């Protein structure tokens, strides 16, 4: 089994494999946030809980990956597989930085939101991955019969490392994504002066927790666009759903359309340029400055119909 799932033969040592039995899908496997534990305080999921039909806990599964081990799920996986995988979260006493982790293999299908905000590691899937998926693109697989997925942010931060993209191109510091899949959290935790351009529509939380760089979506976006944005630029060439710029800390968001209701809820600083939107106080509509107009022109937009929310 270990030999089958070793990647890049001769370059990496064999790693300990933890196998899970999944006679029915289980949500939040390998979820480093434990379904956003800080919100529900363990009511919905806790690291100490046993995984159904297995002897190990959700927390032991995450620690195994942090220690460089691999995970094999024998069956289908549920929603939010490998959420924030590769992030040493401060909430659990970590550094807040990315860390190397093991890989996840699914001998079946995976439900929606796989790999949201994921920054390191690989996910191999034998079956179907339901959309929207997370901050992932497909690369050429080195395991027969399995699709192989890698974090968009990981590719920007650490390069391709010999991987070959499918439906995407990396040209210098620019990643062009044209794979036809709907994704969540595109560019999550991006912290490089690089550009991610996705042709098509996206769903939740584009650019969440970004600190540097540019994410441009040539299509419409879902809720929570630019959530917790702390630098860089998020550009949506179309409408966004509600709660754009929620908890925004810094940076710039450009929406070439309607930025939705509850705009800038709990925003600290930063600028939003959009054609329309319904902001939450204390954010107010203000006139465009010459700097704002120059910025919009630089990205190919006519400033005439834009408004500034700050």
C-alpha positions as CSV (number, residue, x, y, z in Angstrom):
1,X,0.0,0.0,0.0
2,X,2.8,2.5,0.9
3,X,4.6,1.8,-2.3
4,X,1.4,2.4,-4.3
5,X,0.9,5.8,-2.7
6,X,4.5,7.0,-2.7
7,X,5.0,10.0,-5.0
8,X,8.1,10.8,-7.0
9,X,9.8,7.5,-6.4
10,X,13.4,7.8,-5.2
11,X,12.9,11.4,-4.1
12,X,10.9,10.9,-0.9
13,X,11.0,8.3,1.9
14,X,8.0,6.1,2.4
15,X,5.6,7.7,4.9
16,X,3.3,6.2,7.5
17,X,-0.2,5.6,6.1
18,X,-3.3,6.0,8.2
19,X,-6.3,4.2,6.7
20,X,-9.9,5.2,7.4
21,X,-13.0,3.1,6.6
22,X,-15.8,5.2,5.2
23,X,-18.9,3.0,4.6
24,X,-20.8,6.3,4.4
25,X,-19.4,9.8,3.8
26,X,-18.2,11.8,6.8
27,X,-17.9,15.6,6.7
28,X,-14.8,17.5,7.7
29,X,-12.2,14.8,7.5
30,X,-8.7,16.2,7.6
31,X,-10.2,19.6,8.4
32,X,-7.6,21.7,10.1
33,X,-10.2,24.2,11.3
34,X,-12.6,21.4,12.7
35,X,-15.4,23.2,10.8
36,X,-14.4,26.6,12.2
37,X,-14.1,25.5,15.8
38,X,-13.7,29.1,17.0
39,X,-17.3,29.8,16.0
40,X,-19.2,26.9,17.6
41,X,-16.7,26.0,20.4
42,X,-17.0,22.3,19.8
43,X,-20.7,22.0,19.5
44,X,-20.5,20.9,15.8
45,X,-17.2,19.2,15.8
46,X,-14.3,18.8,18.2
47,X,-10.8,17.3,17.7
48,X,-11.5,14.8,20.5
49,X,-14.5,13.2,18.7
50,X,-14.0,9.8,17.2
51,X,-14.5,9.5,13.5
52,X,-17.5,7.2,12.8
53,X,-16.6,3.6,12.1
54,X,-13.0,4.2,13.1
55,X,-10.8,4.2,16.2
56,X,-9.0,7.5,15.7
57,X,-10.2,11.0,16.4
58,X,-10.6,14.0,14.0
59,X,-7.7,15.6,15.9
60,X,-5.4,12.6,15.5
61,X,-6.1,12.6,11.8
62,X,-4.9,16.3,11.5
63,X,-1.8,15.6,13.7
64,X,-0.9,12.7,11.5
65,X,-0.9,14.9,8.4
66,X,1.1,17.6,10.3
67,X,3.7,15.0,11.2
68,X,4.1,14.2,7.4
69,X,1.9,11.1,7.3
70,X,-0.5,10.2,4.6
71,X,-4.2,9.4,4.9
72,X,-6.2,6.9,2.9
73,X,-10.0,7.1,3.0
74,X,-11.5,3.8,1.9
75,X,-14.8,5.0,0.5
76,X,-16.5,8.4,-0.2
77,X,-15.6,11.6,1.7
78,X,-18.1,14.2,2.7
79,X,-18.1,18.0,2.6
80,X,-15.1,20.2,3.4
81,X,-12.4,17.5,3.1
82,X,-9.0,19.0,4.0
83,X,-10.3,22.5,4.9
84,X,-7.3,24.8,5.5
85,X,-4.9,21.8,5.2
86,X,-1.3,23.0,5.6
87,X,-2.1,26.0,7.9
88,X,-0.7,26.0,11.4
89,X,-3.6,27.9,12.8
90,X,-3.1,30.4,15.6
91,X,-6.4,29.5,17.2
92,X,-4.9,26.1,18.1
93,X,-1.6,27.6,19.3
94,X,0.2,27.5,16.0
95,X,2.3,30.1,14.2
96,X,-0.3,31.1,11.6
97,X,2.1,30.1,8.8
98,X,2.0,27.4,6.3
99,X,3.6,24.1,7.2
100,X,4.5,20.9,5.2
101,X,2.0,18.2,5.5
102,X,1.3,14.7,4.2
103,X,-1.2,13.8,1.4
104,X,-4.8,12.6,1.4
105,X,-6.0,9.8,-0.8
106,X,-9.7,9.1,-1.4
107,X,-10.7,5.7,-2.8
108,X,-14.1,7.1,-3.9
109,X,-16.0,10.3,-4.4
110,X,-15.7,13.7,-2.6
111,X,-18.5,16.0,-1.8
112,X,-18.4,19.8,-2.1
113,X,-15.9,22.3,-0.7
114,X,-12.9,20.0,-0.9
115,X,-9.7,21.9,0.0
116,X,-11.2,25.3,0.9
117,X,-8.4,27.6,2.1
118,X,-5.9,24.8,1.6
119,X,-2.3,25.8,1.3
120,X,-0.1,22.7,1.4
121,X,-0.2,19.0,0.5
122,X,-1.9,17.0,-2.2
123,X,-5.3,15.4,-2.5
124,X,-5.7,12.3,-4.7
125,X,-9.2,11.3,-5.6
126,X,-10.2,8.1,-7.4
127,X,-13.8,9.1,-8.1
128,X,-15.8,12.3,-8.7
129,X,-15.2,15.7,-7.0
130,X,-18.4,17.7,-6.6
131,X,-18.3,21.4,-7.2
132,X,-17.7,23.9,-5.8
133,X,-14.3,22.7,-4.8
134,X,-11.8,24.8,-2.9
135,X,-8.5,26.6,-3.5
136,X,-7.3,23.8,-5.9
137,X,-6.3,23.0,-9.4
138,X,-5.6,19.7,-11.0
139,X,-2.1,18.5,-11.8
140,X,-0.9,15.5,-13.7
141,X,-1.3,12.5,-11.4
142,X,1.6,10.2,-10.5
143,X,-0.8,7.6,-9.1
144,X,-2.7,5.4,-11.6
145,X,-6.4,5.8,-11.5
146,X,-6.4,8.9,-9.2
147,X,-6.9,12.6,-10.0
148,X,-4.3,14.8,-8.2
149,X,-5.1,18.2,-6.8
150,X,-2.9,20.9,-5.4
151,X,-3.4,24.2,-3.6
152,X,-3.4,27.3,-5.9
153,X,-1.6,29.2,-3.1
154,X,1.0,26.5,-2.7
155,X,1.8,26.7,-6.4
156,X,2.3,30.5,-6.2
157,X,4.3,30.3,-3.0
158,X,6.5,27.3,-3.7
159,X,6.5,26.8,-7.5
160,X,5.4,23.7,-9.5
161,X,8.2,21.4,-8.2
162,X,7.9,19.3,-11.3
163,X,4.1,19.2,-11.4
164,X,2.3,19.7,-14.7
165,X,-0.8,21.8,-14.6
166,X,-4.1,20.7,-16.3
167,X,-6.4,23.5,-17.5
168,X,-4.0,26.1,-16.2
169,X,-0.8,27.9,-17.1
170,X,1.9,29.4,-14.9
171,X,3.8,32.2,-16.7
172,X,6.4,33.8,-14.5
173,X,4.5,35.1,-11.5
174,X,1.0,34.8,-13.2
175,X,-1.2,31.8,-12.8
176,X,-4.0,31.5,-15.5
177,X,-6.8,29.2,-14.5
178,X,-9.2,28.1,-17.3
179,X,-10.3,24.6,-16.1
180,X,-14.0,25.2,-16.1
181,X,-14.6,24.3,-12.5
182,X,-16.3,26.4,-9.8
183,X,-14.1,27.1,-6.8
184,X,-14.3,28.6,-3.3
185,X,-11.5,30.6,-1.5
186,X,-9.4,31.2,-4.7
187,X,-6.1,32.7,-3.6
188,X,-6.7,32.0,0.1
189,X,-3.8,33.3,2.3
190,X,-1.9,34.5,-0.8
191,X,1.2,36.4,0.4
192,X,3.3,36.9,-2.8
193,X,3.5,39.6,-5.4
194,X,1.9,37.4,-8.0
195,X,-1.3,37.4,-10.0
196,X,-4.0,34.7,-10.2
197,X,-6.5,35.1,-13.0
198,X,-9.5,32.7,-13.2
199,X,-11.8,32.7,-16.3
200,X,-15.3,31.8,-15.1
201,X,-17.5,32.1,-12.0
202,X,-16.5,31.4,-8.4
203,X,-18.4,30.8,-5.2
204,X,-17.4,31.6,-1.6
205,X,-14.7,33.8,-0.1
206,X,-12.4,34.7,-3.0
207,X,-9.1,36.1,-1.6
208,X,-9.9,35.3,2.0
209,X,-7.0,36.2,4.3
210,X,-4.9,37.4,1.5
211,X,-1.9,39.7,2.4
212,X,-0.2,40.4,-0.9
213,X,-0.8,39.9,-4.6
214,X,-3.7,40.1,-7.0
215,X,-6.7,37.7,-7.6
216,X,-8.8,38.5,-10.6
217,X,-12.0,36.7,-11.5
218,X,-13.4,37.1,-15.0
219,X,-16.9,36.2,-14.0
220,X,-19.2,36.6,-11.0
221,X,-18.5,35.7,-7.4
222,X,-20.4,34.3,-4.4
223,X,-20.7,35.5,-0.8
224,X,-17.9,36.7,1.4
225,X,-15.6,38.0,-1.4
226,X,-12.5,39.5,0.2
227,X,-13.4,38.2,3.7
228,X,-10.6,39.1,6.1
229,X,-8.6,40.6,3.3
230,X,-5.4,42.0,4.8
231,X,-3.6,43.4,1.7
232,X,-3.4,42.9,-2.0
233,X,-6.1,43.3,-4.6
234,X,-9.2,41.3,-5.4
235,X,-10.9,42.1,-8.7
236,X,-14.3,40.7,-9.8
237,X,-15.3,41.4,-13.3
238,X,-19.0,41.0,-12.5
239,X,-21.4,41.0,-9.5
240,X,-20.7,39.6,-6.1
241,X,-23.2,38.1,-3.7
242,X,-23.7,39.5,-0.2
243,X,-21.2,40.2,2.6
244,X,-18.4,41.4,0.3
245,X,-15.4,42.7,2.3
246,X,-16.7,41.2,5.6
247,X,-14.1,41.6,8.3
248,X,-11.8,43.3,5.8
249,X,-8.6,44.5,7.4
250,X,-6.8,46.2,4.5
251,X,-6.3,46.1,0.7
252,X,-8.4,46.9,-2.3
253,X,-11.5,45.2,-3.7
254,X,-12.8,46.1,-7.2
255,X,-16.3,44.9,-8.3
256,X,-17.3,45.6,-11.9
257,X,-20.9,45.4,-10.9
258,X,-23.1,45.1,-7.8
259,X,-21.2,44.3,-4.6
260,X,-24.4,43.1,-2.9
261,X,-26.0,43.7,0.5
262,X,-24.2,43.9,3.9
263,X,-21.2,45.3,2.1
264,X,-18.1,45.9,4.3
265,X,-19.7,44.5,7.4
266,X,-17.2,44.9,10.3
267,X,-14.6,46.3,7.9
268,X,-11.5,47.9,9.5
269,X,-9.7,49.7,6.7
270,X,-9.2,49.3,3.0
271,X,-11.0,50.5,-0.2
272,X,-13.9,49.0,-2.2
273,X,-14.6,50.3,-5.7
274,X,-17.8,49.0,-7.2
275,X,-20.7,50.2,-9.4
276,X,-23.2,49.6,-6.7
277,X,-23.6,48.0,-3.3
278,X,-25.4,48.4,0.1
279,X,-22.7,49.1,2.7
280,X,-23.0,48.6,6.5
281,X,-22.1,51.6,8.6
282,X,-19.6,53.0,9.2
283,X,-18.6,52.4,5.6
284,X,-19.8,55.2,3.4
285,X,-20.0,56.1,-0.3
286,X,-17.3,58.6,-1.3
287,X,-16.2,60.3,-4.5
288,X,-13.5,58.7,-6.5
289,X,-10.0,60.2,-6.2
290,X,-7.6,60.6,-9.1
291,X,-5.7,57.6,-7.6
292,X,-8.8,55.5,-7.7
293,X,-9.5,56.5,-11.3
294,X,-6.0,55.7,-12.4
295,X,-6.2,52.3,-10.6
296,X,-9.5,51.4,-12.4
297,X,-8.1,52.5,-15.8
298,X,-5.0,50.4,-15.2
299,X,-7.2,47.3,-14.8
300,X,-9.2,48.1,-17.9
301,X,-12.3,49.6,-16.3
302,X,-14.1,52.8,-17.1
303,X,-14.2,54.8,-13.8
304,X,-17.3,56.8,-14.8
305,X,-19.9,54.5,-13.3
306,X,-17.8,53.3,-10.2
307,X,-18.4,54.4,-6.6
308,X,-16.0,54.3,-3.7
309,X,-16.9,52.7,-0.4
310,X,-14.6,53.4,2.5
